[in-house]
Amino acid sequence: MLHAALRPFALMLSLTWLVPAWAAPEMPELSETPIAAPASVEAAVQVLHDWGLTAASVGAEPLAFVRQVGDAASGLVLSAMHYIGVPYRRGGMSADHGFDCSGFTRYIFENSLGLVLPRRADAQARDAGLQKVPRDDLQPGDLVFFNTMRRAFSHVGIYVGEGRFIHSPRSGGEVRVEDMRQAYWSKRFNGARRVALAETASPARP
């Protein structure tokens, strides 16, 4: 697995194989001889491997999954993927010491968007700067909430596309991607929120 510091670069490099030529940004010409790109599915599987995932863990459409994540890879979702493997820590709010669920989402939003979310998952769900999102309208970067402790909004993660979300799950676990369509998560899902950038949550303090 790649060293954490190299993941963002490797991810962006890998994703360049997965977009059509017309959608790719212009790059400086490095050689007169074109470099052959790997087959798209193979490239997708390699990206998943670099994230610490497997094709099986993201279902039957790894290419679609990686492409959808790639659409948001320049921002919040790419930032979140960078921390796959960071251990869970109750009350944790940093990569160095670990994250709990809301500490993870708070850290990602502050460092990616400059927004400081409330500390608790339930308070994030009720933040006036976040808009409610129907389950069938989820987009990468949306916050997704679950009732895991017999109370509403007791767990939170970040939607990454293809029915999956990234989160810091529980004691003994680590930041990972999971399928919201699994029975455990599906029956506990109780809402999603999206940042309204025109009406930001709490701006980060200098």
Secondary structure, 3 states (H helix, E strand, C coil): CCCHHHHHHHHHHHHHHHCCHHHCCCCCCCCCCCCCCCCHHHHHHHHHHHCCCCCHHHCCCHHHHHHHHHHCCCCHHHHHHCCCCCEECCCCEECCCEECHHHHHHHHHHHHHCEECCCCHHHHHCCCCEEECCHHHCCCCCEEEECCCCCCCCEEEEEEECCEEEECCCCCCECEEEECCCHHHHHHEEEEEEECHHHCCEECCC
